[in-house]
Amino acid sequence: MTGKKKYETWPGKNHIFCHGRLMAGGGSRGWFWFTHVLFIIPAVLFSVDVCPWLAREISPAVVVIFAWLTLACVVFFYMAAFSDPGITPRQATRPKKRGPSILKIDVNGVRLKMKFCETCNIYRPPRTSHCSVCDNCIDRFDHHCPWIGNCIGKRNYHLFLLFVFTITIQCFYVLSFSLVKIVFMATKDGRSGIDSFTYIWADSPLVIPIALFMFIVTILVCSLASFHLFLIATGQTTYEKLKKVYKTQQNPFTKGPLMNFVHLLFQPWSPAYIHLLDEDETTRVTTENATSAVPVIDSLEVIS
């Protein structure tokens, strides 16, 4: 539509804010806000109940480190939540002459399929999948994360990992120093048994609930972090693992455990394929050039 920006005519189900400058995933935002309850409220309670004691009895540096960890969690959370995960541009119209629904290609010596997306009117490159929640094709689609409220793909997977690993460290940190305070108070002045519990509950009523809650959350986030470490080592995405894509064939994208980590850590941030502040344009494609608007794939050969 001439004269309008792409964010004004955006066909996906994303939530768009600040006149196209911020984009979040589609669907309900309930789990997104519930995530705040899981990591911000415990942090606030820890700050109120445990931090003053830590600064007084151990060192103010312990509180400063906790503050930096919490800030990092918040920053990485919002960066992952409001970033383009790698949305592949769709075509406004269907090709006049429809080609086959599947193209077979060779990627690093392994034959893979490129399926035609009926919604986006493009052939999806390998590792690209259509998210039904956001209604977009996502390059190197990992999963749609309701906790963050966004798809996780090629452009924000590292931000998602930073959030997961940072919040894992923060959970261990809060749990550990909550236990330090509990043990210190329980053994203070020779107390033991029910006297210790009564004293702790009367003097610091929040520390035991915080420790119990963080114990559960730490197990959950540690399991999630471990799962993604496994995915990185094996060169898979969550979607590929759940769909068992490489159960019967070789994974052409893995470089070995060590090089997979190196590639993830040092690869440059991929440029966006879409720019919501640009003017909307209508693009017409045919079967021959339908793949021209999708990301470039190394070692790709179309097989007739």
Salt bridges, closest charged atoms under 4 A:
ASP49 OD1 - LYS181 NZ 3.19
GLU57 OE2 - ARG56 NE 3.64
ASP84 OD2 - ARG155 NH1 3.90
GLU118 OE1 - ARG94 NH1 2.71
GLU118 OE2 - ARG98 NH2 3.00
ASP135 OD1 - HIS130 NE2 2.93
ASP139 OD2 - LYS154 NZ 3.73
ASP142 OD2 - HIS143 ND1 2.52
ASP189 OD2 - ARG191 NH1 3.46
GLU240 OE2 - ARG127 NE 2.84
